[in-house]
């Protein structure tokens, strides 16, 4: 009888240990998936990482005219290839943060994710928190990328951006798109 009790306890303990190990594997898999969200988003969309960030003193204005608040004068979505997908939340917003990733997109946009400084977190929505790892998506359209107002940031740079604050309806996240002024700081 003692042997039966010991055997029963051993089986219960084994099942319990197996359940804990299974749960741990699931938890670690979930954490790994969460850490890969941002990387996966870029891998699905990017064609290659950009390495050219040389400041050009002879940049042309490309017909961009900004007011005293660094807001574009004219149509805010001019140059965006996916205007129908964008809902304008504010015609001119400003944000500062650290650049996470940078990529050139198939449509020619220069795209990066910005980890916002605390005072700009209100620019994020649930979509940013769920799909972009709590980063603000920033896109510089081809029309603006050679502007004298745009410095293309690299991963790890701190950047200050101005542009139209929009909801990308298909993706469900907020963006600065297009960004018409980008300044690498610090």
LINRAWO-V94094 format. One record per residue. N is the residue number from 1. RES is the residue in one letter. SS is DSSP state (2 for helix, 1 for strand, 0 for the rest). D_LAST is the distance of its C-alpha to the last C-alpha in Angstrom with 2 decimals. Layout:
# LINRAWO-V94094
N/RES/SS/D_LAST, N/RES/SS/D_LAST
This chain:
# LINRAWO-V94094
1/X/0/75.28, 2/X/2/72.71, 3/X/2/71.56, 4/X/2/71.08, 5/X/2/68.96, 6/X/2/66.83, 7/X/2/66.43, 8/X/2/65.49, 9/X/2/62.87, 10/X/2/61.46, 11/X/2/61.21, 12/X/2/59.52, 13/X/2/57.05, 14/X/2/56.33, 15/X/2/55.76, 16/X/2/53.48, 17/X/2/51.41, 18/X/2/51.29, 19/X/2/50.04, 20/X/2/47.26, 21/X/2/46.19, 22/X/2/46.31, 23/X/2/44.23, 24/X/2/41.62, 25/X/2/41.44, 26/X/2/40.95, 27/X/2/38.20, 28/X/2/36.30, 29/X/2/36.83, 30/X/2/35.45, 31/X/2/32.30, 32/X/2/31.88, 33/X/2/32.41, 34/X/2/29.83, 35/X/2/27.20, 36/X/0/28.14, 37/X/2/28.00, 38/X/2/24.63, 39/X/2/25.51, 40/X/2/28.93, 41/X/2/27.72, 42/X/2/25.72, 43/X/2/28.58, 44/X/2/31.00, 45/X/2/29.19, 46/X/1/27.08, 47/X/1/28.64, 48/X/1/26.04, 49/X/0/22.36, 50/X/0/20.61, 51/X/0/19.10, 52/X/0/18.70, 53/X/0/15.23, 54/X/0/15.95, 55/X/0/15.00, 56/X/0/18.39, 57/X/0/19.07, 58/X/0/22.49, 59/X/0/21.66, 60/X/0/24.47, 61/X/0/24.26, 62/X/0/26.58, 63/X/0/28.22, 64/X/0/25.30, 65/X/0/25.58, 66/X/1/23.22, 67/X/0/24.27, 68/X/0/22.54, 69/X/0/20.92, 70/X/0/19.51, 71/X/0/22.49, 72/X/1/24.56, 73/X/0/27.96, 74/X/0/30.56, 75/X/0/31.10, 76/X/0/28.04, 77/X/0/29.19, 78/X/0/30.14, 79/X/0/29.20, 80/X/0/29.10, 81/X/0/31.81, 82/X/0/32.58, 83/X/2/33.00, 84/X/2/36.02, 85/X/2/34.02, 86/X/1/31.46, 87/X/1/32.22, 88/X/1/30.11, 89/X/1/29.03, 90/X/1/27.08, 91/X/1/26.86, 92/X/1/23.34, 93/X/1/20.71, 94/X/1/17.04, 95/X/1/14.90, 96/X/1/11.46, 97/X/1/11.11, 98/X/1/10.61, 99/X/1/12.51, 100/X/1/15.72, 101/X/1/17.80, 102/X/1/18.12, 103/X/1/21.59, 104/X/1/23.71, 105/X/1/26.57, 106/X/0/30.20, 107/X/0/30.15, 108/X/0/27.35, 109/X/0/24.61, 110/X/1/21.12, 111/X/1/20.56, 112/X/1/17.91, 113/X/1/17.90, 114/X/1/15.21, 115/X/1/15.31, 116/X/1/15.09, 117/X/0/13.90, 118/X/2/17.33, 119/X/2/17.92, 120/X/2/18.00, 121/X/2/20.36, 122/X/2/23.28, 123/X/2/22.38, 124/X/0/23.71, 125/X/0/27.43, 126/X/2/29.82, 127/X/2/29.39, 128/X/2/25.67, 129/X/2/26.60, 130/X/2/29.48, 131/X/2/28.47, 132/X/0/24.69, 133/X/0/24.07, 134/X/0/22.58, 135/X/0/19.85, 136/X/1/19.66, 137/X/1/20.75, 138/X/1/19.10, 139/X/1/21.12, 140/X/1/20.72, 141/X/0/24.32, 142/X/2/25.64, 143/X/2/26.41, 144/X/2/22.76, 145/X/2/21.04, 146/X/0/21.73, 147/X/0/20.88, 148/X/0/18.88, 149/X/0/16.94, 150/X/1/15.81, 151/X/0/13.14, 152/X/0/14.29, 153/X/0/11.81, 154/X/0/12.82, 155/X/0/13.69, 156/X/0/11.09, 157/X/0/8.09, 158/X/1/6.67, 159/X/1/8.51, 160/X/1/10.29, 161/X/1/13.92, 162/X/1/17.18, 163/X/1/20.58, 164/X/1/23.94, 165/X/1/24.05, 166/X/1/26.98, 167/X/1/29.08, 168/X/1/29.79, 169/X/0/33.43, 170/X/0/34.48, 171/X/0/31.59, 172/X/0/31.55, 173/X/1/27.80, 174/X/1/25.55, 175/X/1/23.15, 176/X/1/21.14, 177/X/1/23.47, 178/X/1/23.26, 179/X/1/19.66, 180/X/1/19.89, 181/X/1/16.42, 182/X/1/13.30, 183/X/1/9.91, 184/X/1/7.08, 185/X/1/3.83, 186/X/0/0.00
